[in-house]
Amino acid sequence: MPGSLILAIESSCDETSAAVVRDGNQVLSNVVASQLIHSSYGGVVPELAAREHLRAIVPVVREALQRAGVTCADLAAIAVTEGPGLAGALLVGIGFAKSLALGASLPLIAVNHLEGHIHAVLMQNSFPEGTSPLLALVVSGGHTHLYLATGTPHPAGLAWSYRNVGKTLDDAAGEAYDKVAKLLGLPYPGGPWMDALAVHGEADDKLFPLARIKTKITGRTAPKLARETAAALDQARFDMSFSGLKTAVRHYVEQHQMQSAIQRREHALRSMDLHRAKPEAANIARALPHFDALTLNLIASFQSTAVGNLARAAFAAAEHYGARGVLVSGGVAANSHLRKTFLGEAQRAGLPIAFPEVALSTDNAAMIAAAAWPKLLAGEFAPDTLEPAPQLRLG
């Protein structure tokens, strides 16, 4: 079905997005409307997110079609995020997609948001059959998962199947970033600000030690090393934890009596209208005079430990399962320190590694269209009864 166009809709959290993609990899348009309303709350409020999706869905889809220069008559299918995500937010996207598909007599394709993040990398990078399996890290504000991704021959190239081999046991890595940023009085969303400010501090790797989680063998009591079987080893898990790191930062702030300075800084940033600004160079330059060395070193140390946790788990899993490559996706994949660290680890391990371009790291509809492409070729369409699946798993 060469030359086929898919219109995809993504509304799992706080971004309303629509994209038109040809053949699963040629992006004709990718429109993303971010919700700034949550900045006053320091996190996403589900009810407000659903309301904002309702306001944005029609103009976003219309703009995606206009930028691509197509109409519904040119489309082969409509794709939409089924889950995981916020129930109300998902409902807006699914409801609109179902109505549009019905009105245009087009098939509807349901896509797992997590698989979409993986396809944000696969759509831009070629992984020949010989490089399977891959170790995929999906890391964002809502998810931190490790998958063993196996490719099998398919008319479109490779069809991918996934097996979860690790996850966070508590906070997602991006969630820990945002919570620590809020604790330190940084603008929302805090993750990008943490990354931009960390380069102005000195990381102390002894300040926050890496979380120690033993590799687990699921489904049975772990046997002694001499008696481990291949089957047991094949069930090893490489889980992570970030809540302890977040708590350690809070204790550090309290021990060093930083609360008053944080309040003054937060007030100053709001007075400069930076409380919802992006960490662009000019904004960082304006904000830096309000950050002392103690805070900047704290941010750098937190980031070093958080990324270190991710790298240790990812490359241990890659080695254990014999992965022939690594891919990293999700909002935190845009983090500059993470990219530098993972590139270095991949080089030492002799493994190819790939990231999505920064614009495709965060939630977007182009990745949903990419993940829908193999389903279109296979005729895997969603039923008319499709409903949101907020706890949907992958693998």
C-alpha positions in Angstrom: 0.0 0.0 0.0 2.8 2.5 -1.0 2.0 6.2 -0.9 -0.6 5.7 1.8 -1.4 8.6 4.2 -2.3 8.2 7.8 -3.8 11.0 9.9 -2.9 10.4 13.5 -4.2 12.0 16.7 -2.4 12.0 20.1 -4.0 13.2 23.3 -2.7 11.0 26.1 -1.6 13.8 28.5 -1.2 17.5 28.1 -0.4 17.9 24.4 -3.0 17.8 21.6 -1.3 16.7 18.4 -2.3 15.7 14.9 0.0 14.6 12.1 -0.1 13.4 8.5 2.5 10.8 7.7 3.1 9.0 4.4 4.3 5.3 4.4 5.0 5.4 8.1 8.1 7.6 7.9 7.6 10.7 5.7 6.1 13.4 8.0 4.0 15.9 6.0 2.8 17.7 9.1 3.1 17.4 12.8 1.1 19.9 14.8 1.5 20.0 18.6 -0.5 22.3 21.0 1.0 22.3 24.5 -1.1 23.2 27.5 0.4 26.0 29.5 -2.5 26.2 32.0 -0.9 23.5 34.2 2.1 25.7 35.0 0.2 27.3 38.0 -0.2 23.9 39.5 3.3 22.5 39.0 1.9 19.4 37.3 -0.9 18.2 34.9 -4.4 18.4 36.3 -6.5 15.7 34.5 -9.8 17.6 34.4 -8.1 20.7 32.9 -6.2 18.6 30.4 -9.4 17.1 29.0 -11.0 20.5 28.8 -8.0 21.9 26.9 -8.0 18.9 24.5 -11.7 19.7 23.7 -10.7 23.2 22.8 -7.7 22.3 20.7 -8.7 19.1 18.9 -10.6 20.6 15.9 -8.1 23.5 15.1 -5.1 21.1 15.5 -6.5 18.5 13.2 -7.5 21.1 10.7 -4.1 22.7 10.7 -2.4 19.3 10.3 -4.4 18.6 7.1 -3.8 22.1 5.8 0.0 21.9 6.3 0.1 18.5 4.6 -2.0 19.9 1.7 -4.5 17.0 1.9 -8.1 16.3 2.7 -9.8 13.3 4.3 -10.4 12.0 0.9 -6.7 11.5 0.4 -6.2 9.4 3.6 -5.9 5.7 4.0 -6.7 5.5 7.7 -7.1 7.4 10.9 -4.9 6.5 13.9 -5.3 7.4 17.5 -3.7 6.8 20.8 -5.6 4.2 22.8 -3.5 4.4 26.0 -1.8 4.5 28.4 -2.6 8.0 29.6 -5.2 10.1 31.3 -8.7 8.7 30.8 -10.4 12.0 30.0 -7.6 13.2 27.7 -7.6 9.9 25.8 -11.4 10.0 25.5 -11.3 13.3 23.6 -8.8 12.0 21.0 -10.6 8.7 20.6 -14.0 10.2 20.4 -12.9 12.7 17.7 -11.0 10.0 15.7 -14.0 7.6 15.7 -16.3 10.3 14.5 -13.9 11.4 11.8 -13.3 7.9 10.6 -17.0 7.1 10.5 -17.8 10.3 8.6 -15.0 9.8 6.1 -15.6 6.0 5.8 -12.0 5.3 6.8 -10.6 2.5 9.0 -9.5 3.4 12.5 -6.2 2.1 14.0 -5.6 2.0 17.8 -2.0 2.6 18.8 -0.2 2.1 22.1 1.4 5.4 23.2 4.6 3.5 24.4 5.0 1.8 21.0 4.6 5.2 19.4 7.6 6.5 21.3 9.7 3.5 20.1 8.6 4.2 16.5 9.6 7.8 16.9 13.2 6.3 16.7 12.5 3.5 14.2 10.9 5.9 11.7 14.1 7.9 11.4 16.7 5.2 11.8 17.3 2.0 9.8 17.8 -1.2 11.9 18.5 -4.1 9.5 17.2 -7.5 10.5 20.7 -8.5 11.8 20.6 -5.8 14.5 17.6 -7.4 16.4 17.0 -7.6 19.2 17.2 -4.0 20.4 17.1 -2.6 23.9 14.6 0.2 24.0 14.4 2.7 26.8 11.1 4.8 26.9 11.6 7.5 29.5 9.3 10.5 30.1 7.3 12.2 32.7 4.8 9.3 32.9 6.9 6.3 31.9 10.2 4.7 32.5 10.4 1.3 30.8 13.0 -1.0 29.3 11.9 -3.2 26.4 13.5 -5.9 24.4 12.4 -5.2 20.9 12.6 -8.0 18.4 12.1 -7.4 14.6 10.8 -10.1 12.3 10.5 -9.9 8.5 7.5 -8.0 7.3 6.4 -6.5 3.9 7.1 -3.0 5.3 10.6 -4.0 6.5 10.5 -5.3 10.0 7.5 -6.0 12.4 8.4 -5.4 16.0 7.4 -7.3 19.1 8.2 -6.1 22.6 9.0 -7.6 26.0 9.2 -5.5 29.1 12.4 -6.3 31.0 12.5 -3.4 33.4 10.6 -0.4 34.7 10.6 2.2 37.5 9.2 0.9 40.8 7.9 4.3 41.8 8.3 7.7 40.1 9.0 8.0 36.4 12.4 9.6 35.7 10.7 12.7 34.1 8.3 12.9 37.0 11.3 13.0 39.4 12.8 15.8 37.3 9.6 17.9 37.4 9.1 17.4 41.2 12.6 18.3 42.0 12.3 21.4 39.7 9.2 22.4 41.5 10.9 21.9 44.9 13.7 24.3 43.7 11.3 26.9 42.4 12.0 26.4 38.7 9.5 27.2 35.9 7.1 24.4 34.7 7.8 22.0 33.0 10.9 21.7 35.1 12.9 19.0 33.3 14.2 21.1 30.4 15.2 23.9 32.9 17.0 21.4 35.1 19.0 20.2 32.0 19.8 23.8 30.9 20.9 24.9 34.4 22.9 21.7 35.2 25.8 22.8 32.9 26.4 25.8 35.1 27.0 23.6 38.2 29.4 21.0 39.3 28.1 17.5 39.8 29.1 15.6 42.9 28.5 11.9 42.2 28.9 11.1 45.9 26.1 13.5 46.9 23.2 11.2 45.8 24.3 7.6 45.5 22.7 5.4 42.8 19.6 3.4 43.9 20.6 -0.2 44.4 18.0 -2.6 43.1 19.0 -6.2 42.8 18.4 -7.9 39.4 15.2 -10.0 39.9 14.2 -13.3 38.5 10.4 -13.3 38.3 8.0 -16.2 38.7 10.1 -18.3 41.1 12.6 -18.1 43.9 16.0 -17.1 42.7 18.2 -20.2 42.7 21.8 -20.2 43.7 24.3 -19.1 41.1 25.5 -22.6 40.4 22.0 -23.9 39.7 20.7 -21.0 37.6 19.0 -22.2 34.5 18.8 -20.5 31.1 15.1 -20.2 31.6 15.5 -18.4 34.9 18.2 -16.1 33.6 15.8 -15.2 30.7 13.4 -13.8 33.3 15.8 -11.3 34.8 14.5 -7.8 35.3 16.3 -4.5 35.5 14.0 -2.3 37.5 14.8 1.3 38.6 13.7 3.7 41.4 13.6 7.5 41.5 11.5 8.4 44.6 14.5 8.0 46.9 16.5 10.4 44.9 13.7 12.9 45.0 13.5 12.5 48.8 17.2 12.9 49.1 17.0 16.3 47.3 14.3 17.4 49.7 16.4 16.5 52.7 19.4 18.3 51.3 17.3 21.4 50.8 16.1 21.2 54.4 19.5 20.5 55.9 21.0 23.5 54.1 18.0 25.8 54.9 17.5 26.7 51.2 13.7 27.3 51.5 13.9 31.1 51.8 16.2 31.5 48.9 14.0 29.2 46.8 10.9 31.4 47.6 12.8 34.6 46.7 14.0 33.0 43.4 10.5 31.7 42.5 9.1 35.2 43.1 11.8 36.8 41.0 11.2 34.5 38.1 7.5 35.1 38.2 8.1 38.8 38.3 10.1 38.4 35.1 7.3 36.3 33.6 9.7 33.3 33.4 7.5 30.9 35.4 6.1 29.4 32.2 8.9 30.2 29.8 11.0 27.8 27.8 14.7 27.5 28.9 16.0 29.3 25.8 19.5 30.9 26.0 18.1 34.4 26.7 15.8 33.2 29.4 18.6 31.2 31.1 20.8 34.3 31.0 18.1 36.3 32.7 17.4 33.7 35.3 21.0 32.7 36.2 21.7 35.7 38.6 19.0 34.3 40.9 20.7 30.9 41.3 23.6 30.4 43.7 26.4 27.8 43.3 24.8 25.5 46.0 21.6 25.2 43.9 23.3 24.8 40.6 25.6 22.1 42.0 22.6 20.4 43.5 20.8 20.4 40.1 23.9 19.0 38.3 24.3 16.3 41.0 20.7 15.3 40.7 20.9 15.0 37.0 24.1 13.0 37.1 22.5 10.5 39.4 19.2 10.3 37.6 20.9 9.7 34.2 23.3 7.3 35.8 20.4 5.2 37.1 18.9 5.0 33.6 22.2 4.2 31.9 23.2 1.5 34.4 19.9 -0.3 34.0 19.7 0.0 30.3 23.2 -1.2 29.4 23.1 -4.0 32.0 19.9 -5.2 30.4 21.4 -4.9 26.9 24.4 -7.0 27.9 22.3 -9.6 29.7 19.9 -10.1 26.8 22.5 -9.8 24.0 20.9 -6.7 22.5 22.6 -5.6 19.3 21.6 -2.0 19.6 20.0 0.6 21.9 17.3 3.1 21.2 16.1 5.8 23.6 12.8 7.7 23.3 10.3 9.8 25.3 10.5 13.3 26.6 13.6 12.8 28.7 15.4 11.5 25.6 15.7 15.2 24.7 18.0 15.7 27.8 21.5 16.7 26.6 23.3 15.0 29.5 21.4 11.8 28.9 22.3 11.8 25.2 26.0 12.4 26.0 26.1 9.7 28.7 24.3 7.1 26.6 26.4 7.8 23.6 29.5 7.3 25.7 28.2 4.1 27.2 27.2 2.7 23.8 30.6 3.4 22.4 32.2 1.6 25.3 29.9 -1.3 24.8 30.4 -1.4 21.0 26.6 -1.0 20.4 24.8 1.3 17.9 22.5 3.7 19.5 19.7 6.0 18.2 17.5 8.8 19.5 14.6 10.6 17.9 15.1 14.2 16.8 14.2 16.5 19.7 10.8 17.5 18.3 9.8 13.8 18.2 11.0 13.0 21.7 8.0 14.5 23.5 4.4 13.4 22.8 3.4 13.9 19.2 1.1 12.4 16.6 3.8 11.6 14.0 5.1 8.8 16.2 1.5 7.4 16.5 1.2 7.4 12.7 4.6 5.6 12.4 3.4 2.9 14.8 0.1 2.6 12.9 1.7 2.0 9.6 2.5 -1.8 10.1 -1.0 -2.2 11.4 -2.5 -0.6 8.3 -0.5 -3.1 6.1 -1.6 -6.0 8.2 -5.3 -4.8 8.3 -5.3 -4.5 12.1 -8.2 -2.1 12.6 -9.9 -1.0 15.8 -13.6 -1.9 16.5 -16.3 0.6 16.7 -16.4 0.0 20.4 -12.9 1.3 21.0 -12.5 2.9 24.4 -9.6 4.5 26.3 -7.2 2.2 28.1 -5.5 4.4 30.7 -3.4 1.4 32.1 -2.6 -0.1 28.7 0.7 -2.1 28.7 3.2 -2.9 26.0 4.7 -6.4 25.8 
